């Protein structure tokens, strides 16, 4: 793997996408910075976060950031490290429905521009939500649309895209 590489890892809920990305980060043999975008608004989500925390190697640096993803990527990305972002769809939800005053299109543009300039290895995990039926509600449709457009934009500029289903990685690009 080159010293600078970017990969988008997609999959459905419980597909094995996070485990796959974590394995890639470990196999990089580089210092890993794990950027967690989730927030525990209820007990069930807090439990999910705990499970993820317990599965991560203790030596990984963890940065919890639900909104300012571009900022923390710039702060922590180095030529000799591996950044693992888990996950982009939670970050999207935070930005679309959170208290942030910036508009999503501005945030997305800033992220895509930042992604182009980052040194080192960057692994991004995201939920593929466009394989089901079209959601009935306007808010749900907007989320699915924005996630799909975000994934397409990232996939166009990164070297690798992998879809994980039933724990099996399928290379889509690279």
FENHUUR-V862015 format. One record per backbone hydrogen bond with DSSP energy under -0.5 kcal/mol. NH is the residue of the N-H (numbers start at 1). CO is the residue of the C=O. If there is no record, write none. Layout:
nh & co
NH & CO
NH & CO
This chain:
nh & co
5 & 3
5 & 120
7 & 122
8 & 160
9 & 7
9 & 124
10 & 8
10 & 162
11 & 126
12 & 164
15 & 12
20 & 16
21 & 17
22 & 18
23 & 19
24 & 20
25 & 21
26 & 22
27 & 23
28 & 24
29 & 26
30 & 25
31 & 80
33 & 82
34 & 32
34 & 61
35 & 33
35 & 84
36 & 34
36 & 63
37 & 86
41 & 39
46 & 42
47 & 43
48 & 44
49 & 45
50 & 46
51 & 47
52 & 48
53 & 49
54 & 50
55 & 51
55 & 52
56 & 52
56 & 53
60 & 57
61 & 32
63 & 34
65 & 36
65 & 63
69 & 67
72 & 68
73 & 69
74 & 70
75 & 71
76 & 72
77 & 73
81 & 78
82 & 31
83 & 121
84 & 33
85 & 123
86 & 35
86 & 84
87 & 125
88 & 125
91 & 87
92 & 88
93 & 89
94 & 90
95 & 91
96 & 92
97 & 93
98 & 94
107 & 103
108 & 104
109 & 105
110 & 106
111 & 107
112 & 108
113 & 109
114 & 110
115 & 111
116 & 112
117 & 113
117 & 114
118 & 114
118 & 115
121 & 81
122 & 5
123 & 83
124 & 7
125 & 85
126 & 9
128 & 11
129 & 127
132 & 129
141 & 137
142 & 138
143 & 139
144 & 140
145 & 141
146 & 142
147 & 143
148 & 144
149 & 145
150 & 146
151 & 147
152 & 148
153 & 149
154 & 150
155 & 151
156 & 152
157 & 153
157 & 154
158 & 154
159 & 6
160 & 6
161 & 173
162 & 8
163 & 170
164 & 10
164 & 162
165 & 163
165 & 168
167 & 15
168 & 165
169 & 167
170 & 163
172 & 161
173 & 161
